Amino acid sequence: MLKKENRLKSKKAFDATYKNNNVVANDLIVLYIGKKKTNENCPVRVGFVVSKKIHKRAVKRNKIKRILRENLRLMLMKDEYNLLKQYQSLIFCAKNNILDKTYGEINSSILFLFEKIANKKI
């Protein structure tokens, strides 16, 4: 589970991240990127969105969120990606075909997005 300080909770925070218009995507996930940090002491905040269009049952949607959350938690714990800590907020939105994928495939998809961000230099 992500620490409380790393969770993006309020609608206002989600809207501000969406409004920034920095988006990176692949076939499984769309990643919305917030503004760059001005203060290095504040932690990155992360939100997860899984639409009802993906699956009508909340159990399936929550499973996808748990997998995404765990992947990100391990990445933050390892401290491998300083790229993550440059931004105020990140929102991960799942796409339709994520339901059939395994933990490893989702992990490689997230890593691909981070590489894309590094190359894009947002």
N, C-alpha and C positions, 0 to 999 in steps of 0.2 A: 504494500500500500504506500502510496506517495505521502510524504509529510504534509501536514496541514499548510505549511508555508509555501509549498510548491503547487497548490491547487488553485485553479482559476474558477471562481465561483459565481460572481455577480454577472448579471445580464449586461451591465454597463461595461465591464471588463471584456466580455465576449464581443460586444459591439465595437469597442475601440480597436480590438485586434482585427476584426473583419474589415473595419474602415481603413486600415493601414494599406490594404491592397498588395501585400507581398504574399504571393502564393506559389507553392511548389507542389507538384502532384506526380503520381505514377498510377499504375493500374489498380492499386489497393487502397491508397490513402491520399487525401488532400491535406496539405499542411499550410495553415495560415500563420504568418509570422508577424509578431508585434514590433514595436519600435525597439531600437537599440537602447541599452541601458545608459543612463548618465551616472548613476550611482552603482558602483560595483558590489556594495554590501547587500543590496536587496536580491532575493532569490528569483530564479525564473519561475513563472507560473504557467501551468499547463492545464488545458482543458481537452475533453474528449467528447465527440459528438457522433452518435450512431442513430441514424434516422429510422423511422418506422417503415420507410420504403425498403430497407434492407431486410428486415424480418418483422412480422407483426407481433411476435412474442417477445416480451421484455427479457425473458431468460436468455435468449440468444443474443440480444443487443448488449446486455450486461456482460456476457461472456467475452464478447469482442472488446468491450471497454477494459475488462480485467486484464486481458492479454496485452493490449496496448500499454496500459498502466504499468504492468510488470516489466515489460521491455524497457520502458523509459526509466523506471526506478533503478533497474540494474545499470543502465548507462550512466545515470547521475551518480550512483554509488561508486562506480569504477573511476569516475572523473576523467574518462578518456576524451570526451567531447567538450572542449572548452567553448566550442561553437554554440552549444546549448545555453551557456551562461552569459552570452553576449546580449540576449534579447530579453525584454520584459515579459513577453507572453508568447505561447505557442498553442495552437488549437489543431488537434488531429481529428479529421473527419473521415470516417470509413466509407468506402465505396461498396457497391453491390457484391462483387465477387470475393470479398474478404471472408465471407462465411465459410467457404470451403477450404481455406488455407490453414496450414499448420503454424505452430508457434515460430519455427525457424524461418519459414517463408515471410511471415509478417516482420520478423526481426530484420531480415535482409532488406525488406522493402523500406523500413525506417532508416536503416543505414544508407541506403541509396538516396533517400531524400536529404539526409544530412550532407552527403557528398555533393549533391546538386546545389544546396545552399552555399557550401564552401566555394564551389566553382562560380556561382552566380554573384557572390559577394554583395549581398543585399545590405 
